[in-house]
Amino acid sequence: MAQDVTIVTDSMVSKDYASEMDAKDPLHQYRDEFHLPADTGKTPPIYFLGNSLGLQPKTVRAHLESVMNSWEQWGVEAYTKGDRPWVSYEDAVRDSVARIMGAKSTEVVLMNSLTVNLHLMLVSFYRPTTSRYKVIIEQKVFPSDHYAIKSQMRFHGINPADALIEVKAQPGEATLQNDDFRQVLEKEGDSIALILLGGVNYYSGQAFDLAYIAQLGHEYGCVVGYDLAHAAGNILLKLHGWKVDFAVWCTYKYMNGGPAGPGGCFVHEQHELASDLPRFEGWWGNKLENRFLMRPDIDPIVGASGWQISCISPLALASLDASMKLFDTTTMTQLREKSVKLTGYLEFLLNEIGSDQFSILTPSNPDYRGCQLSIRTHQNGKELFDHLTQAGIYCDWREPDVIRVAPTPFYNTFTEVYQFAEVIKKASSK
Ligand SMILES: *Cc1c(COP(=O)(O)O)cnc(C)c1O
C-alpha cells in the first residue's frame, strides 16, 4: 500500500480508483452477508461503527429460530437434543473464537460480559502483596476498565491514588511508545503486580505491541492481562504464543456477535489447574459429567472453562455462532490484509485533503493500529461531525474533540472510504 501511495498519488484520489480496488478485493462478497443500515436518505448510509456494534450477519435470524424451535419442541430437554444441544453449544462456538484469538480452545471460554469477566480475572490474577500491589494501565483507558481496577483496589484496601499508574505519552506525542512502558517498569517494576492494557485503545485507535509488553512484564515478574474489546476480530493475535496470563473481550464489536453477546475470556494454559489461584465458582464450572449430579463439592473443568459460574444463553450463542461461521470461511490474515489497505486508503485520502481543521491521532504505522482512525478536530469539530451524520455516515464523537471511524474488512468498501473523504473535504473547506 505504501508503495502504491507514492507511485500513483493523483489517480488514487478518484472514485474510479476506489471501485477498481473494490473489484480486486478478494473479500468483497462478504458485504452481501450482512444487513447494512436501512437506506433512508438521499445517499446510502455508510457504516463505520463496527468498533462499537458490528453489523448483523443475515444468517443470525435462522440461528435464533433454531434455538426457538428447540425450546418450543423439547422444553428443557433441548439442552441435550437436536443438532446443537445447548449443553455443548458453547464448546462449538468457542473453537472459532479461540482461532481468532490465537489461543487453544481450552484456554478460552465464552461467558458473562466483558466487565464482569474482567472482575473475575482480577479476582484470580490481581493478588496484591505489601510490596507488589501497583497496576499499570494506559492513558485514556476505557472507563469501565478504570472503574473495575479501582474498585478491585479498594476491595483489597488499597488506595488507587497510590497504586494505579497511568502510562502517559511523552510531551507533544499523542500515543505511547514501547519505551514509555519500559521506563515505568525500570523505575517501579518491583512494586507492579499487574499490567492491564487495552489491545487497541478505544480512543486513539493505537494498537500496543502486545508481544513485547507481555515479555517485558514477565521479565519484571508482573502478571500481564489484556482487554481486547477493540482487538478481537480486528488485529492478529497470538495470546498463547505471547504467554499472556489472561485476556477479556466482547464479541459484539469487530466479531459481529450481536448486542451484549457472550463475553470472551482467555486464561493461559500454564494457569489451567488454577490450584494456586483464588476464584469465584459456580455450578457451570463443574465438569459436564458431574454438573447435574448436584454434589456439594465442585469438580472443576480444567482450563478457562473452570471459571464459568452460570449457564449461558443459547440465543446469545446462536447469534455469535452465525458470525463465527463467516469467520470460519476466511482467515484473520486475509481480513487483516484488506483492513490494512482500507484504513491505509482512508489515511492517504485524509492526508491529501491536508486541512488544518483536523489531524489523525492514530499511529500511521499499520503495526500500531487496527481498522480505526481517530480524527482529532482542531476547530468546529462538532459541526464537522454533524455534517458527517447528515451525509448518512455512521461514525462517532468522543469528547473532547475526536471523531472515530472504523472501516471494517468484512462489510466496508474502498468506495465508501472515498465517499467519506469527499464529505470531509467539502465540509472542511468551507
Ligand atoms: C466496549 C468496551 C467495554 C464494554 O464493556 P461491557 O462489559 O461489554 O459493557 C469494556 N472495555 C473496553 C476497552 C471496551 O472497548
The ligand as an SDF file (V2000), in Angstrom:
LIG
                    3D

 15 15  0  0  0  0  0  0  0  0999 V2000
  -16.5370   -1.9020   24.6050 C   0  0  0  0  0  0  0  0  0  0  0  0
  -15.6150   -1.9870   25.7570 C   0  0  0  0  0  0  0  0  0  0  0  0
  -16.0680   -2.4340   27.0120 C   0  0  0  0  0  0  0  0  0  0  0  0
  -17.5310   -2.7570   27.2230 C   0  0  0  0  0  0  0  0  0  0  0  0
  -17.7460   -3.4780   28.3790 O   0  0  0  0  0  0  0  0  0  0  0  0
  -19.0580   -4.3770   28.5880 P   0  0  0  0  0  0  0  0  0  0  0  0
  -18.7800   -5.0060   29.8840 O   0  0  0  0  0  0  0  0  0  0  0  0
  -19.1290   -5.3130   27.4300 O   0  0  0  0  0  0  0  0  0  0  0  0
  -20.2350   -3.4770   28.6180 O   0  0  0  0  0  0  0  0  0  0  0  0
  -15.1410   -2.5440   28.0390 C   0  0  0  0  0  0  0  0  0  0  0  0
  -13.8440   -2.2260   27.8500 N   0  0  0  0  0  0  0  0  0  0  0  0
  -13.3830   -1.7900   26.6380 C   0  0  0  0  0  0  0  0  0  0  0  0
  -11.9370   -1.4620   26.4670 C   0  0  0  0  0  0  0  0  0  0  0  0
  -14.2650   -1.6400   25.5740 C   0  0  0  0  0  0  0  0  0  0  0  0
  -13.8250   -1.1700   24.4110 O   0  0  0  0  0  0  0  0  0  0  0  0
  1  2  1  0
  2  3  1  0
  2 14  2  0
  3  4  1  0
  3 10  2  0
  4  5  1  0
  5  6  1  0
  6  7  2  0
  6  8  1  0
  6  9  1  0
 10 11  1  0
 11 12  2  0
 12 13  1  0
 12 14  1  0
 14 15  1  0
M  END
$$$$
